[in-house]
Amino acid sequence: MDLGQGLGQLSYSTLVHAGDTWAEMKHSLHTYVPAVKARVSPDKPFGVSLRISASSAATLSASPEERAELITFLREHDLYIYTVNAFPYGPFKGQDVMERVYEPDWTTDERVAYTQSVADILAEITPTSVVPSIQTSPLAFAANVHGEVDVDQFTTRLLTVVAHLSRLEARSGRRVTLALEPEPACYLETTDETVAYFTHRLYDGRGVRELAKLAGLSISEAEGALRRYLGVVFDIGHQAVGFEDIPESLTKLVDAGIPIFKLQEAAALWVKELSPAVIPALRAFTKTIYLSQTTLRREGMLRKFLNLGEALDAYEADPRPAEMRTHFHVPVFLEELGPFQTTRFAVEAALRMHRETPLSDHLEIETYTWDVLPDELKTGDITDYVTRELEFVMGQLLGQPVGS
């Protein structure tokens, strides 16, 4: 929904629902989104953040009838799409995902073709009043990047999509943006790494010249096109897991001129004082199909692990005082989760900054882990859960009462 006051669009990520195929995503869209709208935006249009997998993109691209049916459904229910999650290419629910979520990565033609097809779909199904964004992966899983050859490969493919977006706007009049999402254990992980990649690999002469050639643009046009079509998703939870100062990180992106095409409200699990007594309760969070990248901070030093279980094993082998944050998305309205804390404070800090000077046109709550939360921490159903998250964020930005 449009929050007004220049604060941008807000919705929740339909990544929380089943959606590996278009049939699944369509069922989820019809089942849940109107119910959420009825609670939080009954009298105004409600924005949708739609997951489009590679399978869904293939279905929609091949079927004008499916696209027309989607447009009709959105119109009849006073809904509109303003952003798409095209990060997970394949299955994301009901089976182990782990590091496969980054495959195929940006060194592959499959990732390029998928992203271009999503852009073409968005240009047709979204209203002209919005500039839709595509959320994508942070280029590659870090362990799979072996040097500058790989960096050159994914940079060329990324710029190929930017060139496609430029041609798409010239052809259709519709601008679609692409946003890379830094994430722990990926090539783009920290804000400093992200700024360095944009500054030294994209915005320098080499990147500008390559885009100019790919898109048939002049150098000056290519410089503008990079910022017009390519930016980042700033996932507050991801950067909090790395113990970043969130306002400082956001300021770095702004100062570097890197567009924040989506500000993602997400909170992570936080243990301020890790001790042997809480290890059994933390083990309940290791039973997940997703990576749970974890950072231990001890005596000012950070130690990173790919999964929570590995971090807990390392701590038990050396149980000195430590603080821990883990990439397990938890409800943004919760400050505590059983005996533990959450990084809600980081979400609140980012929203204060956004309220004072809007950082992005697109806001989105991305808590996709409802299905893998320990049962004792679930209250209500998925519609209750999503509604409370939206009410919390609206309360932070607009001063409206937070739902109980």
Secondary structure, 3 states (H helix, E strand, C coil): CECCCCCCEEEEEHHHCCCCCHHHHHHHHHHHHHHHHHHHCCCCCEEEEEECCHHHHHHHHHCHHHHHHHHHHHHHCCEEEEEEECCCCCCCCCCCCHHHHHCCCCCCHHHHHHHHHHHHHHHHHCCCCCCCEEEECCCCEHHHCCCHHHHHHHHHHHHHHHHHHHHHHHHHCCCCEEEECCCCCECCCCHHHHHHHHHHHHCCHHHHHHHHHHHCCCHHHHHHHHHHHEEEEEEHHHHHHCCCCHHHHHHHHHHCCCCEEEEEECEEEEEEEECHHHHHHHHHHHCCCCCCCEEEEECCEEEEECCHHHHHHHHHHCCCCEEEEEEEEECCCCCEECCEEECHHHHHHHHHHHHHCCCCCEEEECCCCHHHCCHHHCCCCHHHHHHHHHHHHHHHHHCCCCCC
